[in-house]
Amino acid sequence: MGMFILRRLLLLIPIWIGISLLAFLLASLTPGDPARLILQRELGHQPNTEQVEEARERLGLNDPLPVQYLRWLGNAATGDLGNSYRNGAPVLDSLADRFPATLKMAGLGLAMSVALAVPLGTLAAVFRNGPIDHFSRIFALVGAAMPGFWVAYLLILLFSVNLGWLPVAGSSTWKHIILPAVTLGIAGSASLMRVTRSEMLENLGLDYVRTARSKGLTSSAVIVRHALRNALIPLTTILGMRFAGMLGGAVIVETIFSWPGVGKLMIDAIFDRDYPMIQGFVIFMGTVTLIINLIVDIGYGLIDPRVRAH
Amino acid sequence: MEGKLRSGQVNRRRFVQAVAAGATVAGSLPAVGTSAQTDGVVRIGVSEDGYRTDERANIGFYPLNTGIFESLVTLTNDYQIEPLLAESWEFVEPNTWRIVLRQGVSFHDGTPFNADAVKYTMGRIASNGGGVMGLGPESCVIVDDFTVEITPDRPNRRFMQQIGHPNNSILPVDLNPAESRNGTGPFREVEYVVADHYTVETNTEYWGDKPEIDGIVFSFYPDPTARMLALQAGDVDMITDVARPSAGQIEQMGATLMKSPVGAYEAMYIQLHGEEPYHLGSDPAIREAIGLAIDREVIVQNAWQGNAEPGYTMIPPAILGDSVSLVAEPAYDLEKAKSILEEAGWVGDDVREKDGTPLKLVIINGYGTAADHGTVPEILQAQLREAGIELEIVQTPDTATYEQRLAVGEGDLWLEAGGQNDGNPGFLPELLFSSPEEGGDPESTMYGRAFAPGEIFDDQIAISQAAVEVADVQEAAAVGMNILINEVHVVVPLCGFYRMIGASERIASFDLHPSGVNQKWTSLKLNG
């Protein structure tokens, strides 16, 4: 197991450097002069030539790209991701300030996805072609078809405007996290439920389940302790990927619910061509995704010895 | 009823009704929620938190001006400047402004306001590039405790109109707004939570007219729909920046829609100096015909649901004072547009042609973003087609992409929206349409390279720059605007935009400023 983890860790280094290069090039090669955009935002109007030139010099944008990249990579390796062009704050501080909020929301969203998808998917498989299966099919279809922003508005209309139970947006109380997490949860649960159902169907037809039944185990024990446990193995990978996706891609949900996470920070950075923030975000989220994948790989190895052997 | 629901008395029937309402978002607009607020604090839903925290930190004063800080002068709703922390001022040749400061004013911590604070603030602006005023490190000289002389590093007779911008708010000596906020304004800070809310309370020691409310909680809602739903749910008493196409829903939900005077614009610029295939704008007949073929009323009604005014200047009409009459109102005359094109040799039943060249133009949509212009490009496309002009629409997702294209001149027509935040009437015309400097950076002079009409317009800008009296500046700016719109036909104004807010029944009155950053919250009054 130790060698398995070491191999995985060593593999992360070239991937991380690849991500850093991609992050730098993608941001730097997008059209638009960040100096001009920052000044426009700051002044509320177009800057003149001298102001733009002064800002470009101050931001180090007049240096050749390789120089800029090596400078940035050297700093990034020591945890210094530079300062935001947009608000001047250190990028790492901004990400560290915002990431816990995203982590909380995505974590709760994922938990809701699992809480919805796994029981429903399991029941749909057990009662195949019954009413629960039909309901789960409709739920999956609707859940997958409805865009996240639409779900968000529906939830706000229902729980905030009509029932008055929850605030529309914000982040200052525990109530504020419920709607964004549910929005993410619904979006994530549709596909997860279908995977659970198909995995369960496959496992329920296998010999070991028949053996378990013939040993006289109760139906619930066979389903939960044997079939579901095996069906959850491929779900682990999907959950890892979904979680990473939620962390980096909850932009719309964060914007609608004024949730102070990293997604909104990233969108603002893209519009402002805030290179340090874009690059910092990509490298930060890339690192987080690599760590999640590593954890999933290790978890997978622990669950399934065949993975370790390979 | 809403109050009961919020206190938890929800029966099953009510729940089912609510679910049904939620499932028909577009069709059902429940009345605006009753606010639980009973004190004198007003809760306002504003757009996103855009403060900076570096050496240019502007927390509390820009872009959301919370009323904690004040500038030397303030901008009235018709864009004229009025004394605020400056009591009076005079221009001293060749380039100095002597400013007499208000006495008896204190910062919120009790520190007296005097010339030291002004010198510190001007020095801070200078160290950050000097702003549009062109301030240098030695520009501000203290004459006595309540008199300063400010000499910009370059000739600048518009200094007083520029210095009123909230970004130039006066700070006490050594204050870093990233760390604490201590101003002279009618409100003092209670709490600022990044990206969530900003709470201020009334400054009971305020030197001027005190607010009639106890305080304000500004909650940040970046999403305009969520902002509207927050008003509907009763989470806030008022929302700013109501989205133009959905403004009608404010009244449908039983709230009040308030409108400011016009302070922003939407206009189309025609490239004068483009290279093939973007050279057709150099033909005066095409430019004049485009202006005549556009029915602004249709744009206002269809793109903006009546929540705008047909535009006939680019800058807010009020800023031009009496000289606004010098800008002729452009007419809609499709037949005349057609005959001008015919006379210029552009003929044909469908898309016109001249010497085998089809009259096909490319419109770049737009500045700030394509989304800011709604369906305007499509309406323009349909209207110009009536005159035999084919329009291809190119969408640019953000300002950077738009400017990238403008820098290389790839487009015939350029759709823009903008606003005026200071009191200088010549600012936007000068910035966008002055002749480019010889050898200047192409990107920085991109507007001039594409749109500058030349000497005829530059002369007016020179007059506006040299004038000391506001009336003279207004006249020069108005003549310049008229040249752009009605003589050279490089600018086609489309709409004048006013700001809109939605207010619940708690709000009795509010004086809405056309420039959001110059909003004065002291005018807020509550019912009861």
Contacts between the chains, C-beta under 8 A, distances in Angstrom:
chain1	res1	chain2	res2	distance
A	30	B	400	7.3
A	31	B	400	5.7
A	31	B	401	5.4
A	31	B	404	3.7
A	32	B	398	7.4
A	32	B	399	7.3
A	32	B	400	2.3
A	32	B	401	6.5
A	32	B	403	6.6
A	32	B	404	5.8
A	33	B	400	7.3
A	33	B	403	7.5
A	33	B	443	6.1
A	36	B	403	6.9
A	36	B	443	6.9
A	36	B	444	7.6
A	37	B	399	6.3
A	37	B	400	5.8
A	40	B	399	7.0
A	41	B	50	7.4
A	42	B	52	7.4
A	42	B	56	6.4
A	42	B	167	7.6
A	43	B	131	7.2
A	43	B	132	6.6
A	43	B	167	7.5
A	44	B	62	7.9
A	44	B	63	7.8
A	44	B	165	7.2
A	44	B	167	7.4
A	44	B	419	8.0
A	44	B	421	4.8
A	44	B	517	6.8
A	45	B	132	7.5
A	45	B	418	7.9
A	45	B	421	7.3
A	45	B	427	7.0
A	45	B	428	7.4
A	45	B	431	6.6
A	46	B	431	5.2
A	46	B	432	7.3
A	46	B	447	7.3
A	47	B	444	7.6
A	48	B	431	7.8
A	48	B	444	6.7
A	49	B	437	7.0
A	49	B	440	5.3
A	49	B	441	5.0
A	49	B	444	3.8
A	49	B	445	6.6
A	51	B	129	5.8
A	52	B	441	6.8
A	52	B	443	7.4
A	52	B	444	5.1
A	53	B	441	6.9
A	53	B	444	7.8
A	54	B	129	5.8
A	55	B	129	7.5
A	83	B	54	6.9
A	86	B	52	7.4
A	87	B	51	6.9
A	87	B	52	4.4
A	87	B	53	5.2
A	87	B	54	6.5
A	88	B	52	5.6
A	88	B	53	5.7
A	88	B	54	1.9
A	88	B	55	6.7
A	88	B	56	6.6
A	88	B	57	7.4
A	89	B	53	4.8
A	89	B	54	6.8
A	97	B	194	7.5
A	153	B	25	5.9
A	153	B	225	6.4
A	153	B	229	7.2
A	154	B	22	5.2
A	154	B	23	7.1
A	154	B	25	6.2
A	155	B	22	7.6
A	156	B	226	6.8
A	156	B	229	5.0
A	156	B	233	7.5
A	157	B	21	6.6
A	157	B	22	4.5
A	157	B	25	5.5
A	157	B	229	6.9
A	158	B	18	5.7
A	158	B	19	6.3
A	158	B	21	7.3
A	158	B	22	3.4
A	160	B	229	6.6
A	160	B	230	7.9
A	160	B	233	4.4
A	160	B	235	7.2
A	161	B	21	7.9
A	161	B	30	5.9
A	161	B	33	6.9
A	161	B	229	5.9
A	161	B	232	5.0
A	161	B	233	4.5
A	162	B	5	7.7
A	162	B	17	7.6
A	162	B	18	3.7
A	162	B	21	5.1
A	162	B	22	6.3
A	162	B	30	6.1
A	163	B	5	6.0
A	163	B	10	6.2
A	163	B	15	7.2
A	163	B	18	5.1
A	164	B	2	6.1
A	164	B	5	4.7
A	164	B	6	3.8
A	164	B	33	6.7
A	164	B	233	6.7
A	164	B	234	7.3
A	165	B	6	7.8
A	167	B	233	7.7
A	167	B	235	5.7
A	168	B	221	7.6
A	168	B	226	5.8
A	168	B	229	5.1
A	168	B	230	4.2
A	168	B	233	5.2
A	168	B	235	5.1
A	169	B	219	7.8
A	169	B	221	5.5
A	169	B	223	7.5
A	169	B	226	5.0
A	169	B	230	6.4
A	169	B	235	7.9
A	170	B	196	5.8
A	170	B	197	7.1
A	170	B	219	6.2
A	171	B	195	7.6
A	171	B	196	5.2
A	172	B	193	6.7
A	172	B	196	5.7
A	172	B	197	7.0
A	255	B	222	5.1
A	255	B	223	5.1
A	256	B	223	4.6
A	256	B	225	7.4
A	256	B	226	5.0
A	257	B	226	7.0
A	258	B	195	7.0
A	258	B	196	7.0
A	258	B	219	7.5
A	258	B	220	5.7
A	258	B	221	5.4
A	258	B	222	6.2
A	258	B	223	7.5
A	258	B	226	7.0
A	260	B	194	6.7
A	260	B	195	4.0
A	260	B	196	6.4
A	264	B	48	8.0
A	264	B	195	7.7
A	264	B	222	6.8
A	268	B	48	7.7
A	270	B	398	7.9
A	271	B	398	5.2
A	271	B	399	7.6
A	271	B	400	7.8
A	273	B	400	5.4
